[in-house]
Every structure is written in structure tokens, then in C-alpha cells.
Amino acid sequence: MNNQTKGVVYALVATLLWSVNMVIASGIKGHIPPVGMVFWRWSVACLFLAPFAIKSTLSHFSIVKKNIQYLLLTAFFGVTIFNTLVYFAGRTTSAVNLSLIAISIPIFIVSLTRILFKEKISRNKLLGITTIITGVLVLITKGSLQKLLEINFTIGDLLMLVACFFFASYTILVMKKPSEMPAKVFLFSVFVLGTIMLLPFYITEHIYFQKVPLDTKTILSIGYVGVFASLVSYYLWNEAIRLIGSSKTAMIYYLIPVFSGILAYFFLNQTIVLNQIISMGIIISGLFITHKK
């Protein structure tokens, strides 16, 4: 398997894991407070990664110390602020709006790589992005322009848009990872620093607002998002960026609504209707166009 194929597979699996996370999120909305969910999600990720990364992190501590400002910024964007904003946004806006705004992530990534690194945007990429956005809009609006015009936007929509920009910025920062820093050292450092920055906000929420309930639903939900939607998916996403670049990796993110629809059909007994099949076809066609040389 060459690097291009490996990178695409990594990005696909990461996107699939995040899609499962979205299905889970629909079942725990309001059950777990947003900051508590994020804090324990990343605490679990740190705990599971620690046995494999502590020794290497200590031996590369001088490199970590040298790049601490970069690591702090990357951790803040990708761990501390992005996920927190997403969970807060989910409390005040609809899943439809979140899905609509989430399509801005790859657009932000492509725009930032163009502005910061002068990366050219080919005709195929522009055509592919347009096709993918069309597919997502067909999925969200069920093919009705009237439904798109009737969507109402709230403060949660603004939070989601800001969150998308932060995740795009995180993706760009991953491209600048120091070559002498091993992947697991980078990942562990970012996870730990991001979780530490979350701690004061978690304590405030725990004391003054809402506590995280200790029950089976909470344990299973945080266990999944901590191990698979955080640790495994972020590692695969970072490796995909290294292998195929941020722009190509970003395009695969558009498969989230496709994966989510299929997973919801199997696990939530939600039916797949004709417009969903059409939109999935359009999105997948857009991906092929984007990656066509």
C-alpha cells in the first residue's frame, strides 16, 4: 500500500469514527454537560495513550520544551476549544444546522493553505468542492430550496462556525509538526496540554452549573469518544495529513454525513430515503473529482 492510498484510508477511518461519535451524541444530548464531556473525553485519551507515549515523551522532552508554544497553540485549537464549542453549539441549535455549518471545515482548510502556503487550488478541486457542497445541501434540505431558506440560525450556529475555523487551524498546524518529534510524542503532548487547559473550565462547570452523572450511559459514551473518536481518530487524521496533505484529507471529511446516515440506519433504525441516496452519490462523486489529477 503506497502513501497516497494509506493516507486516504487513514482519513476515511478517522471520519468514520467521528461519524459514530455523531450518532452517539444524538443519544446523550443534555445528559452530560459540554465541558465535562470534553474534559473526560480527553482524560480517557491521555490515560490510554500514556503507557505507549510517556517514555518516549520524556526522552524527547527537550524537543517538547523547545516547541512548547507551538504545542500549546495546537492543543488549544484542536483539543480545548474546538470540541467544547461543538458541544455548546449542540445545545442551542439543531443537528441540521450543525451539519450545514460543518461543511465549512474543508473550505476553511483549503482557504488557509492557499493564503498561508500559496497552495494552488486546481479546477478539479474547485469543481469537486462545489459538487460535494451540493450533495450536502441536498441531504440537509431533502432537495427543497424552500427548506434551505427556512433554516433559522442561532448563537449555536455562530459557535459551530467558530469551532470549524479552529479545527481547520489545528489541521494546518499539524502540517508544521517538527520532523524530529515522533507522532506519539506530539499526540500525547497535545492531548495533555489541551486537557490541562480544560481543567479550570471543568471545575467551574462542576461546582456552579452541572455535574457529570456517573452511570452506564456516561461511562460507555465517554469511553468510546475518549479512545476511538479522540485517540485513534486524531492519530489517523494527523497521519493522513502527513501522507497526503491537509487539502486532500479535508475533502474526505465531507463523508461524515454519508457515514452518519448509514450508521443511523443500522443502529438507530432511521430509514434511508431517496434524497439521501442521491446526496451520498453526489458527495462521493465530488470526492473522486477532487482527487482526480
C-alpha positions in Angstrom: 0.0 0.0 0.0 1.6 3.3 -1.1 1.5 6.5 1.0 -1.4 8.1 -1.0 -3.6 5.0 -0.5 -2.6 4.7 3.1 -3.4 8.4 3.7 -6.8 8.1 2.2 -7.6 5.0 4.2 -6.5 6.7 7.4 -8.6 9.8 6.7 -11.6 7.5 5.9 -11.3 5.6 9.1 -10.9 8.8 11.2 -14.0 10.2 9.5 -16.0 7.0 10.2 -15.0 7.1 13.9 -16.2 10.7 14.1 -19.4 9.7 12.3 -20.1 7.1 15.1 -19.4 9.9 17.6 -22.2 12.0 16.0 -24.7 9.1 16.3 -23.7 8.7 19.9 -24.0 12.4 20.5 -27.6 12.4 19.4 -28.4 9.9 22.2 -26.7 11.8 25.0 -27.7 15.4 24.3 -28.4 17.1 27.6 -27.3 14.1 29.6 -23.6 15.1 30.0 -22.6 18.8 30.4 -20.4 20.0 27.5 -17.2 20.9 29.3 -17.4 17.8 31.4 -17.9 15.7 28.3 -14.8 17.2 26.6 -12.6 17.1 29.8 -13.3 13.4 30.5 -13.1 12.5 26.8 -9.5 13.8 26.6 -8.6 12.5 30.0 -9.5 9.0 28.8 -7.5 9.6 25.6 -4.5 10.6 27.7 -4.8 7.6 30.0 -4.9 5.1 27.2 -2.1 6.7 25.3 0.2 7.2 28.3 1.7 3.6 28.5 2.8 3.9 24.9 4.0 7.5 25.0 5.3 8.6 28.4 8.8 7.0 28.0 9.3 8.5 24.5 7.9 11.9 25.6 10.4 12.0 28.5 13.3 11.1 26.2 12.3 13.8 23.8 11.4 16.4 26.5 14.0 18.9 25.2 12.2 18.9 21.8 8.8 19.3 23.5 10.1 22.2 25.6 11.7 23.8 22.6 8.3 23.7 20.8 6.0 24.4 23.7 4.4 27.5 22.3 3.5 25.6 19.1 2.2 22.7 21.1 0.1 24.9 23.4 -1.5 26.6 20.4 -2.2 23.3 18.6 -3.6 21.8 21.8 -5.8 24.9 22.4 -7.2 24.8 18.9 -7.7 21.1 18.4 -8.5 19.8 21.9 -9.5 22.6 24.3 -11.6 25.0 22.2 -12.9 23.0 19.2 -14.7 20.2 21.0 -16.0 22.5 23.7 -17.6 24.8 21.2 -19.1 21.9 19.3 -20.8 20.5 22.4 -22.1 24.0 23.4 -23.3 24.6 19.9 -25.3 21.3 20.0 -27.2 22.6 23.0 -28.7 25.6 21.2 -29.0 24.6 17.6 -30.3 21.8 15.5 -28.4 18.8 14.0 -29.5 20.1 10.6 -27.7 23.5 11.2 -24.6 21.7 12.6 -24.4 19.6 9.5 -24.8 22.6 7.3 -22.1 24.6 9.0 -19.7 21.6 9.3 -19.1 21.7 5.6 -17.1 24.9 6.2 -14.2 23.0 7.7 -12.7 21.7 4.4 -13.4 25.2 2.9 -11.5 26.8 5.8 -8.6 24.4 5.4 -8.3 24.9 1.6 -8.5 28.7 2.0 -5.9 28.7 4.8 -3.5 26.5 2.9 -3.9 28.9 -0.1 -3.4 32.0 2.0 -0.5 30.7 4.2 1.3 28.3 1.9 0.3 29.6 -1.5 -1.1 26.1 -2.4 -2.8 26.1 -5.7 -6.4 25.2 -6.0 -7.0 23.3 -9.2 -10.1 23.3 -11.3 -10.8 19.8 -10.3 -10.6 20.7 -6.6 -12.9 23.7 -7.1 -15.4 21.5 -9.1 -15.2 18.7 -6.5 -15.8 21.1 -3.6 -18.8 22.6 -5.4 -20.2 19.1 -6.1 -19.7 18.0 -2.5 -21.4 21.1 -1.1 -24.3 20.5 -3.5 -24.6 16.9 -2.2 -24.5 18.0 1.5 -27.2 20.6 0.8 -29.4 18.0 -1.0 -29.0 15.8 2.1 -29.9 18.6 4.6 -32.7 20.2 2.6 -34.1 17.0 1.2 -33.8 18.6 -2.2 -36.1 21.5 -1.3 -34.8 25.1 -1.7 -37.6 26.3 0.4 -36.3 24.3 3.4 -32.9 25.9 3.0 -34.4 29.3 3.0 -36.5 28.5 6.1 -33.5 27.4 8.3 -33.2 29.7 11.3 -29.7 30.5 12.7 -28.9 30.9 16.4 -25.9 31.6 18.7 -25.2 27.9 18.5 -24.7 28.3 14.7 -22.1 31.0 15.3 -20.3 28.8 17.9 -20.2 25.9 15.4 -18.8 28.2 12.7 -16.0 29.4 15.0 -15.4 25.8 16.0 -14.9 24.8 12.4 -12.4 27.6 11.9 -10.4 26.3 15.0 -10.4 22.7 13.7 -9.2 23.9 10.3 -6.4 25.9 12.1 -5.5 22.8 14.0 -5.2 20.8 10.8 -2.9 23.5 9.3 -0.8 23.5 12.5 -0.4 19.7 12.3 1.4 20.2 8.9 4.1 22.2 10.8 4.9 19.4 13.3 8.6 19.3 13.9 10.1 16.4 12.0 12.3 15.4 14.9 9.2 14.9 17.2 7.7 11.4 17.0 4.0 11.2 16.2 3.1 9.7 19.6 5.1 12.3 21.5 3.3 15.1 19.5 -0.1 13.5 20.1 0.5 12.9 23.8 1.8 16.4 24.4 -1.2 18.0 22.6 -3.7 15.8 24.5 -2.2 16.5 27.9 -1.7 20.3 27.3 -5.3 20.6 25.9 -6.7 18.7 28.9 -4.8 20.8 31.4 -6.2 24.0 29.8 -9.7 22.5 30.1 -9.3 21.8 33.8 -10.3 25.3 35.2 -13.4 25.4 33.0 -14.4 21.9 34.0 -14.0 22.7 37.7 -16.2 25.9 37.3 -18.9 23.9 35.4 -18.8 21.1 38.0 -19.1 23.4 41.0 -21.5 26.1 39.7 -23.5 24.5 36.8 -23.9 20.8 36.2 -22.0 17.7 37.3 -21.2 14.8 35.1 -23.6 11.9 36.0 -21.8 8.6 36.8 -23.9 6.0 35.1 -23.6 3.4 32.4 -24.6 5.7 29.6 -21.9 8.2 30.6 -19.2 5.6 31.0 -19.8 4.0 27.6 -20.2 7.3 25.8 -17.0 8.9 27.2 -15.2 5.6 26.8 -15.9 5.5 23.1 -15.2 9.1 22.3 -12.1 9.1 24.5 -10.5 6.1 22.8 -11.9 6.0 19.3 -13.2 9.5 18.5 -10.2 11.1 20.1 -7.1 9.0 20.4 -7.4 6.7 17.4 -9.2 9.2 15.1 -6.8 12.1 15.8 -3.7 9.9 15.2 -5.1 8.7 11.9 -6.2 12.2 10.9 -2.7 13.6 11.7 -1.0 10.7 9.8 -3.3 11.3 6.8 -2.3 15.0 6.8 1.4 13.9 6.8 0.9 11.5 3.9 -1.5 13.2 1.5 -1.6 16.9 2.8 -4.2 18.9 4.5 -6.4 19.8 1.5 -6.9 16.2 0.3 -7.5 15.0 3.9 -10.1 17.8 4.4 -12.1 16.6 1.4 -12.7 13.2 3.0 -14.3 14.9 6.0 -17.3 15.5 3.8 -18.1 11.8 4.1 -19.3 12.3 7.6 -23.0 12.8 6.6 -22.8 9.7 4.4 -21.3 7.6 7.2 -23.7 9.0 9.8 -26.7 8.3 7.6 -25.7 4.6 7.1 -24.9 4.2 10.8 -28.2 5.8 11.9 -30.0 3.3 9.6 -28.3 0.3 11.2 -28.2 1.4 14.9 -31.0 4.0 15.3 -33.5 2.3 12.9 -33.7 5.5 10.9 -34.7 5.0 7.3 -32.6 6.0 4.3 -34.8 7.8 1.7 -34.2 8.5 -1.9 -32.8 12.0 -1.5 -30.2 10.6 1.0 -29.0 8.1 -1.6 -28.8 10.8 -4.2 -26.9 13.1 -1.9 -24.5 10.3 -1.0 -23.8 9.7 -4.6 -23.2 13.4 -5.3 -20.8 13.7 -2.3 -18.8 10.6 -3.4 -18.7 11.8 -7.0 -17.3 15.1 -5.7 -14.6 13.3 -3.8 -13.5 11.4 -6.9 -13.4 14.7 -8.9 -11.4 16.4 -6.2 -8.7 13.7 -6.1 -8.6 13.4 -9.9 -5.2 14.5 -11.3 
